[in-house]
């Protein structure tokens, strides 16, 4: 009897990569460049995971002109590129994430990404950390609707030949959980990223985990459930 397929779909910012300082600094610079006086982290963190245009539109002042919102998004991209060229730039992996990813791959899992990043930005991060080799499907906002629309999860399942009962969405925001729920897959929240526990729960997380040991246990339990359902 063949082992049933299992697909782990990962968010990136706040789940795999600790980009909290980088994203906050880029957004603050963008708002200052646009003459909006900057922005604090407690506001920035609420939109992480969304497509950039939607994200800045949510953060901009009420009735902010659409053309200026487009410019604000451009300022954010410029600020991000500037940071990458600065001495001491860091966008580290969370401790333990590579071990978990490698273990899943060794156990026969398929691996996917579903991120609010553009593919170019994802490739920069994954090239830097040598992560491409672990993953089978890469879903970004270049391909269509972003979070919380289910499109990225559905495309990941289609590309890997998996069904909803075989897939799990792992992320740190309510948008990740809503996307997974909207696609009908199991959702595992992690608490070390951008959103609060209440926000992640509000998104419909089936469970929330505070370190990689807890996440590993939840993934093993999910794998056993898939095996049992497929038997």
DRENDO-1510 file (C-alpha; in Angstrom, 1 decimal, always signed):
<recs>
REC; n; res; u; v; w
REC; 1; UNK; +0.0; +0.0; +0.0 .
REC; 2; UNK; +1.3; +3.4; -1.0 .
REC; 3; UNK; +1.6; +6.2; +1.6 .
REC; 4; UNK; -1.0; +8.9; +1.0 .
REC; 5; UNK; +0.3; +12.3; -0.1 .
REC; 6; UNK; +0.6; +15.1; +2.5 .
REC; 7; UNK; +1.1; +18.7; +1.7 .
REC; 8; UNK; +2.4; +21.4; +4.1 .
REC; 9; UNK; +1.7; +24.9; +2.8 .
REC; 10; UNK; +3.8; +27.6; +4.5 .
REC; 11; UNK; +3.4; +31.3; +4.8 .
REC; 12; UNK; +6.8; +33.1; +4.7 .
REC; 13; UNK; +6.9; +36.5; +6.5 .
REC; 14; UNK; +6.5; +35.8; +10.2 .
REC; 15; UNK; +6.4; +32.1; +9.8 .
REC; 16; UNK; +9.6; +31.0; +8.1 .
REC; 17; UNK; +11.4; +34.3; +8.0 .
REC; 18; UNK; +11.6; +36.9; +10.8 .
REC; 19; UNK; +10.9; +39.9; +8.7 .
REC; 20; UNK; +9.2; +42.0; +11.4 .
REC; 21; UNK; +11.9; +44.7; +11.6 .
REC; 22; UNK; +12.5; +44.8; +7.9 .
REC; 23; UNK; +8.8; +45.2; +7.0 .
REC; 24; UNK; +8.2; +47.8; +9.7 .
REC; 25; UNK; +11.2; +49.9; +8.6 .
REC; 26; UNK; +10.2; +49.8; +5.0 .
REC; 27; UNK; +6.6; +50.8; +5.7 .
REC; 28; UNK; +7.7; +53.6; +8.0 .
REC; 29; UNK; +10.1; +55.0; +5.4 .
REC; 30; UNK; +7.4; +54.7; +2.7 .
REC; 31; UNK; +4.9; +56.7; +4.8 .
REC; 32; UNK; +7.5; +59.4; +5.6 .
REC; 33; UNK; +8.5; +59.6; +2.0 .
REC; 34; UNK; +4.8; +60.1; +1.1 .
REC; 35; UNK; +4.5; +62.9; +3.6 .
REC; 36; UNK; +2.3; +60.9; +6.0 .
REC; 37; UNK; +4.6; +61.2; +9.0 .
REC; 38; UNK; +5.6; +57.6; +9.4 .
REC; 39; UNK; +3.7; +54.6; +10.9 .
REC; 40; UNK; +4.1; +52.5; +14.0 .
REC; 41; UNK; +4.5; +48.7; +14.2 .
REC; 42; UNK; +1.2; +48.0; +15.8 .
REC; 43; UNK; -0.5; +49.3; +12.6 .
REC; 44; UNK; +1.9; +47.8; +10.1 .
REC; 45; UNK; +1.7; +44.3; +11.6 .
REC; 46; UNK; -2.0; +44.1; +11.0 .
REC; 47; UNK; -1.7; +44.0; +7.2 .
REC; 48; UNK; +1.2; +41.7; +6.8 .
REC; 49; UNK; +0.3; +38.8; +4.4 .
REC; 50; UNK; -2.0; +40.9; +2.2 .
REC; 51; UNK; -1.2; +41.9; -1.3 .
REC; 52; UNK; +0.8; +45.1; -1.1 .
REC; 53; UNK; -1.8; +47.3; -2.9 .
REC; 54; UNK; -4.5; +46.2; -0.5 .
REC; 55; UNK; -2.2; +46.5; +2.5 .
REC; 56; UNK; -1.2; +50.1; +1.9 .
REC; 57; UNK; -4.8; +51.0; +1.1 .
REC; 58; UNK; -5.9; +49.7; +4.5 .
REC; 59; UNK; -3.1; +51.7; +6.2 .
REC; 60; UNK; -3.5; +54.9; +4.3 .
REC; 61; UNK; -5.7; +57.8; +5.7 .
REC; 62; UNK; -9.4; +57.6; +4.9 .
REC; 63; UNK; -10.2; +58.9; +1.3 .
REC; 64; UNK; -6.6; +58.7; +0.4 .
REC; 65; UNK; -6.4; +59.1; -3.5 .
REC; 66; UNK; -5.9; +55.8; -5.4 .
REC; 67; UNK; -3.0; +57.2; -7.4 .
REC; 68; UNK; -1.2; +58.2; -4.2 .
REC; 69; UNK; -1.8; +54.7; -2.8 .
REC; 70; UNK; -0.1; +53.3; -5.8 .
REC; 71; UNK; +2.8; +55.7; -5.2 .
REC; 72; UNK; +2.9; +54.7; -1.5 .
REC; 73; UNK; +3.2; +51.0; -2.5 .
REC; 74; UNK; +6.1; +52.0; -4.8 .
REC; 75; UNK; +7.8; +53.8; -2.0 .
REC; 76; UNK; +7.5; +50.7; +0.1 .
REC; 77; UNK; +9.2; +48.6; -2.6 .
REC; 78; UNK; +12.0; +51.1; -2.9 .
REC; 79; UNK; +12.5; +51.2; +0.8 .
REC; 80; UNK; +12.7; +47.4; +0.9 .
REC; 81; UNK; +15.4; +47.3; -1.8 .
REC; 82; UNK; +17.3; +50.1; -0.1 .
REC; 83; UNK; +17.4; +48.0; +3.1 .
REC; 84; UNK; +18.8; +45.0; +1.4 .
REC; 85; UNK; +21.8; +47.1; +0.2 .
REC; 86; UNK; +22.5; +48.5; +3.7 .
REC; 87; UNK; +25.3; +47.1; +5.9 .
REC; 88; UNK; +24.1; +44.6; +8.5 .
REC; 89; UNK; +20.9; +43.8; +6.7 .
REC; 90; UNK; +19.3; +40.7; +8.2 .
REC; 91; UNK; +16.1; +38.8; +7.5 .
REC; 92; UNK; +16.8; +35.6; +9.4 .
REC; 93; UNK; +15.1; +32.3; +9.5 .
REC; 94; UNK; +13.3; +31.5; +12.7 .
REC; 95; UNK; +15.3; +29.0; +14.9 .
REC; 96; UNK; +14.0; +25.5; +14.2 .
REC; 97; UNK; +12.2; +26.1; +10.9 .
REC; 98; UNK; +14.9; +24.4; +8.7 .
REC; 99; UNK; +14.9; +21.3; +10.9 .
REC; 100; UNK; +11.2; +21.0; +10.6 .
REC; 101; UNK; +11.2; +21.5; +6.9 .
REC; 102; UNK; +14.0; +19.0; +6.4 .
REC; 103; UNK; +12.2; +16.5; +8.6 .
REC; 104; UNK; +9.0; +16.8; +6.7 .
REC; 105; UNK; +10.7; +16.4; +3.3 .
REC; 106; UNK; +12.6; +13.3; +4.6 .
REC; 107; UNK; +9.2; +11.9; +5.8 .
REC; 108; UNK; +7.8; +12.2; +2.3 .
REC; 109; UNK; +5.7; +15.4; +2.6 .
REC; 110; UNK; +5.2; +17.7; -0.3 .
REC; 111; UNK; +6.0; +21.3; +0.5 .
REC; 112; UNK; +4.4; +24.5; -0.7 .
REC; 113; UNK; +4.5; +28.3; -0.2 .
REC; 114; UNK; +1.6; +30.7; -0.1 .
REC; 115; UNK; +2.8; +34.2; +0.4 .
REC; 116; UNK; +1.7; +37.8; +0.0 .
REC; 117; UNK; +5.2; +38.4; -1.6 .
REC; 118; UNK; +5.7; +38.8; -5.3 .
REC; 119; UNK; +7.7; +35.9; -6.8 .
REC; 120; UNK; +10.8; +38.1; -7.2 .
REC; 121; UNK; +10.8; +38.9; -3.5 .
REC; 122; UNK; +10.2; +35.3; -2.5 .
REC; 123; UNK; +13.1; +34.1; -4.7 .
REC; 124; UNK; +15.5; +36.6; -3.1 .
REC; 125; UNK; +14.7; +35.3; +0.4 .
REC; 126; UNK; +14.8; +31.6; -0.7 .
REC; 127; UNK; +18.0; +32.0; -2.6 .
REC; 128; UNK; +19.6; +33.7; +0.4 .
REC; 129; UNK; +18.6; +30.9; +2.7 .
REC; 130; UNK; +18.9; +28.0; +0.2 .
REC; 131; UNK; +15.3; +27.0; +0.6 .
REC; 132; UNK; +14.0; +26.4; -3.0 .
REC; 133; UNK; +15.2; +22.8; -3.0 .
REC; 134; UNK; +12.8; +21.8; -0.3 .
REC; 135; UNK; +9.6; +23.1; -2.0 .
REC; 136; UNK; +7.4; +21.7; -4.7 .
REC; 137; UNK; +5.0; +24.6; -5.4 .
REC; 138; UNK; +5.4; +28.3; -5.0 .
REC; 139; UNK; +2.2; +30.5; -4.8 .
REC; 140; UNK; +2.6; +34.3; -4.8 .
REC; 141; UNK; +0.4; +37.3; -5.5 .
REC; 142; UNK; +1.7; +37.3; -9.1 .
REC; 143; UNK; -0.6; +34.4; -9.9 .
REC; 144; UNK; -3.9; +36.0; -9.0 .
REC; 145; UNK; -6.0; +36.7; -5.9 .
REC; 146; UNK; -4.1; +37.1; -2.6 .
REC; 147; UNK; -5.1; +36.2; +1.0 .
REC; 148; UNK; -7.6; +35.5; +2.4 .
REC; 149; UNK; -8.9; +34.2; -1.0 .
REC; 150; UNK; -8.3; +30.5; -1.3 .
REC; 151; UNK; -6.7; +30.7; -4.7 .
REC; 152; UNK; -3.1; +30.1; -3.6 .
REC; 153; UNK; -4.0; +27.0; -1.5 .
REC; 154; UNK; -6.2; +25.6; -4.3 .
REC; 155; UNK; -3.4; +26.1; -6.8 .
REC; 156; UNK; -0.9; +24.5; -4.5 .
REC; 157; UNK; -3.1; +21.4; -4.2 .
REC; 158; UNK; -3.7; +21.3; -7.9 .
REC; 159; UNK; +0.0; +21.5; -8.7 .
REC; 160; UNK; +0.8; +18.7; -6.2 .
REC; 161; UNK; -2.1; +16.4; -6.9 .
REC; 162; UNK; -3.4; +16.6; -3.3 .
REC; 163; UNK; -6.9; +16.8; -1.9 .
REC; 164; UNK; -8.0; +19.1; +0.9 .
REC; 165; UNK; -7.9; +16.5; +3.6 .
REC; 166; UNK; -4.2; +15.9; +2.8 .
REC; 167; UNK; -3.2; +19.6; +3.1 .
REC; 168; UNK; -2.3; +21.9; +6.0 .
REC; 169; UNK; -1.8; +25.6; +6.0 .
REC; 170; UNK; +0.8; +27.0; +8.4 .
REC; 171; UNK; +0.9; +30.7; +9.1 .
REC; 172; UNK; +1.2; +33.5; +11.7 .
REC; 173; UNK; -1.8; +35.7; +10.6 .
REC; 174; UNK; -5.6; +35.5; +10.5 .
REC; 175; UNK; -5.3; +35.9; +6.7 .
REC; 176; UNK; -3.4; +32.7; +6.5 .
REC; 177; UNK; -6.0; +30.9; +8.6 .
REC; 178; UNK; -8.9; +32.4; +6.6 .
REC; 179; UNK; -7.3; +31.4; +3.3 .
REC; 180; UNK; -6.8; +27.8; +4.5 .
REC; 181; UNK; -10.3; +27.6; +5.9 .
REC; 182; UNK; -11.7; +29.1; +2.7 .
REC; 183; UNK; -9.9; +26.3; +0.8 .
REC; 184; UNK; -11.2; +23.6; +3.2 .
REC; 185; UNK; -7.8; +22.6; +4.6 .
REC; 186; UNK; -6.5; +22.2; +8.1 .
REC; 187; UNK; -5.0; +25.3; +9.6 .
REC; 188; UNK; -2.1; +25.5; +12.1 .
REC; 189; UNK; -1.3; +29.0; +13.5 .
REC; 190; UNK; +2.1; +30.0; +14.9 .
REC; 191; UNK; +2.5; +32.7; +17.6 .
REC; 192; UNK; +6.0; +34.0; +16.8 .
REC; 193; UNK; +5.1; +36.3; +13.9 .
REC; 194; UNK; +2.9; +39.4; +13.3 .
REC; 195; UNK; -0.6; +38.7; +14.6 .
REC; 196; UNK; -1.8; +38.2; +18.2 .
REC; 197; UNK; -3.2; +34.9; +19.4 .
REC; 198; UNK; -6.7; +36.4; +19.4 .
REC; 199; UNK; -6.3; +37.5; +15.8 .
REC; 200; UNK; -5.0; +34.1; +14.7 .
REC; 201; UNK; -7.9; +32.4; +16.5 .
REC; 202; UNK; -10.3; +34.8; +14.8 .
REC; 203; UNK; -9.1; +33.7; +11.5 .
REC; 204; UNK; -10.2; +30.1; +12.3 .
REC; 205; UNK; -7.0; +28.3; +13.3 .
REC; 206; UNK; -7.6; +24.7; +14.2 .
REC; 207; UNK; -4.8; +25.1; +16.7 .
REC; 208; UNK; -2.0; +27.6; +17.5 .
REC; 209; UNK; +1.5; +26.7; +18.4 .
REC; 210; UNK; +4.2; +28.6; +20.3 .
REC; 211; UNK; +7.4; +26.8; +19.2 .
REC; 212; UNK; +8.6; +24.2; +16.6 .
REC; 213; UNK; +8.3; +21.3; +19.0 .
REC; 214; UNK; +4.6; +22.0; +19.3 .
REC; 215; UNK; +4.2; +22.5; +15.6 .
REC; 216; UNK; +6.1; +19.2; +14.8 .
REC; 217; UNK; +3.7; +17.4; +17.1 .
REC; 218; UNK; +0.7; +18.9; +15.4 .
REC; 219; UNK; +2.1; +18.0; +12.0 .
REC; 220; UNK; +2.7; +14.4; +13.1 .
REC; 221; UNK; -0.9; +14.2; +14.4 .
REC; 222; UNK; -2.2; +15.5; +11.1 .
REC; 223; UNK; -0.1; +13.0; +9.2 .
REC; 224; UNK; -1.5; +10.1; +11.2 .
REC; 225; UNK; -5.0; +11.4; +10.6 .
REC; 226; UNK; -4.4; +11.5; +6.8 .
REC; 227; UNK; -3.0; +8.0; +6.9 .
REC; 228; UNK; -6.1; +6.8; +8.9 .
REC; 229; UNK; -8.5; +8.5; +6.6 .
REC; 230; UNK; -6.8; +7.1; +3.5 .
REC; 231; UNK; -6.7; +3.5; +4.8 .
</recs>
